[in-house]
Amino acid sequence: METLRLALLRFSRRYLFADAAPLSRTERWRSALAAIIGVLIYESVLYVLPVPAEAKRQLAPLGATSVILFTLPHSPLAQPWSVAGGLLLPALTGLACGHWIASPFLAGALAVAISVWFMGQLRCIHPPGGAMALVMVGAASQGLDIPTSLAAVGWNVIAMLLAATTVNNLIPGRRYPLCSPAVSTPKTPERNPAGIRQPDLAAALEEIDAYLDISEEDLTQVFQRAARHAFHRHVLLTCGEVMNAAPLRVDFATELNEAWRLMNRHALSVLPVVDRAERVIGLLTLEDFLRHVEPDNGQRIGDNVRRLLRPTPGPHTDKPEVVGQIMHTPRSGLRTANLSDGIAVAADILGQSGQGALPVVDEAGKLAGLITPTTMTAVLFQHEALDYVRGDQT
């Protein structure tokens, strides 16, 4: 008996249950709340529309649409074109099949099949479209006219999209529609350990040649998070072990000329800025100098650099004079790492924050060292080389 139970359990896990990531309790509640508010908004929009009652009746397939819109708002199935095209095209197909094909069984089968083909061709796959096709076949067999039936579908689609846009954008972590973010050029582009980029993912999806219910953007995020977790697991060095210990530093009141001299003499691209207690308050990079050097009045850029670095006599000045006036201080706050943090923490911060370097602090919060992107690259290359050698030895 026990053997049979285990066999049934293995069969169920392998063939019956989807291998899908479970929703957290919080996300289940968010989805349920979004559904009730969203459907109420959808019903309210239909109720107040100044159109005939027959054109604003609630259609059953929109119940299935609401599950997708309020549970999977980032899915390609839930985007506006998928919803609009994936409901209107099957509705038109169902009406045509219902009017022109006498057999209701054949009309329903053909309506669903043709709808699937058109949705795939026009990239607007939406599962409730199959139900819409069958509903419209039934409407045609009952003698409902095409304009009224299509108007009903159109108003239902508009009402549901308004509800989805309103509700999903009020829930933290959701964005609807899932349009591409504004194009920007970060100071430091985000990297992942394997070096995979969006074109690589697009090519992989094309090779699979099957519909996957995930957008490229979400797939990229999943990969980056997985790569980050793998990086945390495999690279066990700490920030204290790889940092440049006791780096040169300057304070807020250091003159620009002195800071430039230090960076030039020691071939540095970044200097930490500390207060009297040796706590880091900012970073000074070459870009910070260049931000305040703009050619004007026909002067050469070298003249403007010298003008910036030259101290101004007297109590008044129209340019920065000390490091604290030009240093980099991110709006979200300067990110630091502790001596005991793994270098995966450093990789995350350097890859996402746009900082030119990562200060490492001790238990008292005082500057202990500095990690630069160059340091991280050297460590990662060394780690990959050691792994390669170990692989050859085994």
Summary of the structure (lengths in Angstrom):
residues: 394
radius of gyration: 30.7
end to end distance: 45.2
largest distance: 97.2
contacts: 1128
relative contact order: 0.09
helix: 57%
strand: 8%
